[in-house]
Amino acid sequence: MKRILTFVLTVAASVAILNADDRPVTVDRLPAAARTFITENYPDDKISYATVDDDFILPDYRVVLANGVKIQFDNSGALEKIESLNGVPEALIPVQVKDYLSAYYPDVKVVEYEVGRRTYDVKLSNRLELKFNSRFALVEIDD
C-alpha cells in the first residue's frame, strides 16, 4: 500500500511540474501590492506583459515592462526579484547594502536584485554577484 501511495504522489507531483507553465494574466489580476509597486516605482512605464506561474501551492507573478525591466512577485505581491540593464532603482535596495556598494563599488550599477527568505542577492554591472545575509553582512561573492 505504501508503494502505491508513493507512486501516485510521485506521478501527481510530476504532472504538476510538467503543467507549471506561465500563463498570461491581465494587470488587474496581479496582487494589489504588485500593482502598487509598479505604479510607485515605474509610473511612466507600460507593462508589456504579465504572467502567473502556478507551481505547487502558491503562485508567483512575473511582469515585464516595455523598457525591458523584469519583476517577479510572490503570491501576495511582495518583490522577489528585479532585473534591469539600466540599473535597479536605489530606493528598492536596503540602506545597508547601498552603503556597502557605495564604499566598495561606487561606480557600478545594480542590474539584478533578489530578496530571498534570509538573503539579499545583488548582481552588479561588472558581473559580480554579492550575497548578504538577513543582517546585511556580506556572506558570498561570485564572479
C-alpha positions as CSV (number, residue, x, y, z in Angstrom):
1,M,0.0,0.0,0.0
2,K,2.8,2.4,0.8
3,R,4.4,1.8,-2.6
4,I,1.2,2.5,-4.4
5,L,0.6,5.7,-2.4
6,T,4.2,6.8,-3.1
7,F,3.9,6.1,-6.8
8,V,0.6,8.0,-7.0
9,L,2.1,11.0,-5.2
10,T,5.2,10.9,-7.4
11,V,3.1,10.9,-10.6
12,A,0.9,13.7,-9.3
13,A,3.9,15.8,-8.5
14,S,5.4,15.1,-11.9
15,V,2.3,16.1,-13.7
16,A,2.1,19.3,-11.6
17,I,5.6,20.2,-12.5
18,L,5.1,19.5,-16.2
19,N,2.0,21.6,-16.3
20,A,3.5,24.5,-14.4
21,D,3.8,26.8,-17.4
22,D,3.5,30.6,-17.1
23,R,0.0,31.8,-18.1
24,P,-0.6,35.3,-19.2
25,V,-2.7,37.5,-16.9
26,T,-4.1,40.9,-17.1
27,V,-2.7,43.7,-14.9
28,D,-5.9,43.8,-12.8
29,R,-5.3,40.1,-11.8
30,L,-1.9,40.9,-10.2
31,P,-1.9,41.3,-6.4
32,A,-2.7,44.8,-5.2
33,A,0.8,45.1,-3.7
34,A,2.4,44.3,-7.1
35,R,0.3,46.9,-8.9
36,T,1.2,49.5,-6.3
37,F,4.9,48.6,-6.6
38,I,4.8,49.1,-10.3
39,T,2.9,52.4,-10.2
40,E,5.1,53.8,-7.5
41,N,8.5,52.8,-8.9
42,Y,7.7,52.8,-12.7
43,P,4.9,55.3,-13.1
44,D,5.7,56.3,-16.7
45,D,6.5,52.7,-18.0
46,K,3.9,50.5,-19.6
47,I,3.5,46.8,-18.8
48,S,4.5,44.7,-21.8
49,Y,3.0,41.6,-20.3
50,A,2.4,39.7,-17.1
51,T,2.3,36.0,-16.3
52,V,1.3,33.8,-13.4
53,D,3.2,30.6,-12.5
54,D,1.0,28.2,-10.6
55,D,3.9,25.9,-9.5
56,F,2.5,24.0,-6.5
57,I,0.6,25.7,-3.8
58,L,1.3,29.4,-4.1
59,P,1.5,31.2,-7.5
60,D,4.2,33.8,-8.3
61,Y,3.9,36.6,-10.9
62,R,6.3,37.9,-13.5
63,V,5.9,41.3,-15.1
64,V,7.9,42.7,-18.0
65,L,7.8,46.4,-18.7
66,A,8.1,47.9,-22.1
67,N,11.6,49.2,-21.2
68,G,12.8,45.7,-20.5
69,V,12.7,45.6,-16.7
70,K,11.7,42.2,-15.4
71,I,10.0,42.0,-12.0
72,Q,9.0,38.9,-10.1
73,F,6.4,39.0,-7.2
74,D,5.3,36.3,-4.7
75,N,1.7,35.4,-4.3
76,S,1.0,38.3,-2.0
77,G,2.6,40.8,-4.4
78,A,5.9,41.2,-2.4
79,L,9.0,41.8,-4.5
80,E,11.1,38.7,-5.1
81,K,13.4,39.8,-7.9
82,I,14.0,42.6,-10.3
83,E,16.3,42.8,-13.3
84,S,17.2,45.9,-15.2
85,L,20.2,46.6,-17.5
86,N,19.7,50.3,-16.8
87,G,20.1,49.7,-13.1
88,V,17.7,48.8,-10.3
89,P,16.2,51.9,-8.6
90,E,18.3,52.7,-5.5
91,A,15.1,53.1,-3.4
92,L,14.5,49.4,-3.7
93,I,17.8,48.3,-2.2
94,P,18.2,48.3,1.6
95,V,20.3,51.1,3.0
96,Q,23.0,48.7,4.5
97,V,23.5,47.1,1.1
98,K,23.7,50.5,-0.6
99,D,26.2,51.7,1.9
100,Y,28.4,48.6,1.2
101,L,28.1,49.1,-2.5
102,S,29.0,52.8,-2.4
103,A,32.0,52.1,-0.2
104,Y,33.4,49.2,-2.3
105,Y,31.8,49.6,-5.8
106,P,31.0,53.3,-6.2
107,D,30.8,53.3,-10.0
108,V,28.9,50.1,-10.6
109,K,25.2,49.7,-11.1
110,V,22.9,47.1,-9.6
111,V,21.4,45.2,-12.5
112,E,19.6,42.5,-10.5
113,Y,18.3,42.4,-7.0
114,E,16.7,39.4,-5.4
115,V,15.0,39.1,-2.0
116,G,15.3,35.6,-0.5
117,R,13.9,34.2,2.6
118,R,17.1,35.0,4.6
119,T,19.3,36.6,2.0
120,Y,19.6,39.6,-0.4
121,D,21.4,38.9,-3.7
122,V,22.8,41.7,-5.8
123,K,24.2,41.3,-9.3
124,L,26.4,44.2,-10.4
125,S,27.1,45.6,-13.9
126,N,30.7,44.4,-13.5
127,R,29.3,40.8,-13.3
128,L,30.0,40.4,-9.6
129,E,27.3,38.7,-7.6
130,L,27.1,39.6,-3.9
131,K,25.0,37.8,-1.3
132,F,24.1,39.4,2.0
133,N,22.5,37.6,5.0
134,S,19.5,38.8,6.9
135,R,21.7,41.1,9.0
136,F,23.1,42.6,5.8
137,A,26.6,41.1,6.3
138,L,28.3,40.0,3.1
139,V,28.5,36.2,3.0
140,E,29.4,35.4,-0.6
141,I,31.0,36.9,-3.7
142,D,30.8,35.2,-7.0
143,D,32.4,36.5,-10.2
